[in-house]
Amino acid sequence: MKLLVTGGAGFIGSAVVRLAVARGHGVVNLDALTYAACLDNVTPVADSPLYAFEHADIRDRAALDRIFAAHAPDAVMHLAAESHVDRSIDGPGAFIETNVTGTYTLLEAARAYWTAQGRPDSFRFHHISTDEVFGSLGPTGKFTETTPYDPRSPYSASKAASDHLVRAWGETYGLPVLLSNCSNNYGPYHFPEKLVPVVILKALAGQPIPIYGAGDNVRDWLYVEDHADALLRVLTQGTAGRSYNIGGENEATNLDLVHRLCAILDGLRPKATPYADQITFVTDRPGHDKRYAIDPARIRTELGWRPSVTLDEGLRRTVEWYLANEEWWRPLLARDGVGQRLGQIPVQNTPQNTPQNTGAA
């Protein structure tokens, strides 16, 4: 099978690219190479005859038409997206442009290609989304595929809009679509503005480790290589028109997660004082969802998939990878906005509410 993977130089996209090539699929990696992309993420497969790279923007219809015609993919795996909540608070326009307009343009290019090919039943357009479209949970309950949408940030609203577009193109035009909504990913090659790499790199640098609010927000954590495996399972075995929630079955508060990472670092790279001494509580993010949790019953019962990596094992693998790959992450720290506190709504700077610029977690 030949796959067109959008956003294949990003965190999750590159995991899909690496795994798909390893399993013998042809892969065309389409990426605009914006600030969070890194072609080093696909170095392990870059020389494979199964791999090709196309530098293009999903909003560029002419480029998309050329790429579809040149490579004739059997399926699209759409992962290209602006994905950082804090950046969406500061600049929502880029999220609308990429996640909404870009998805629309890609859908239209895929529909035109599929129609020109005779509308084959075997074609698939797999849209990869997030559990954040469902909003915030209380202390109990989990998101299912039928949970009403209730996005709370510009990021999640833009992803909710793209989900609706994909479903509409399936219903209206018959395009064979698949959707999946995942929980928080972590693992190797995670861009260093997200929580797990922020904690690791701040700890190693001897800097304050920032935690929003009281650190009691709960997330379900999914190891990125497990997620890539699930996405290929959905693509190859899922039923067209269906959506699948993909979770790690690993709930933890942000504070608990940070303490686990600090304990791992204490064992792997000990110093005079515990890394947890660097934890600093900072002003919470506006509209910070309290809890996400996924019920993965559908993908488990229909497709036989469940995560294989526990949270403790995955966090240890992740810390070990960052310790061994400084040459990968060190240059990324100089990119725009990395290491800065983003996503704060401007307020009057008085002694009581002066913003803290301690990093993004």
PyMOL commands that set and color helices and strands:
alter all, ss='L'
color gray80, all
select helices_A, chain A and resi 11-22+39-45+61-71+85-90+92-116+131-134+154-173+195-205+224-237+254-268+275-278+297-303+311-324+326-329+331-334
alter helices_A, ss='H'
color red, helices_A
select strands_A, chain A and resi 2-6+26-31+51-55+75-78+124-130+177-182+184-186+209-212+218-223+243-246+251-253+279-282
alter strands_A, ss='S'
color yellow, strands_A
deselect
rebuild
show_as cartoon
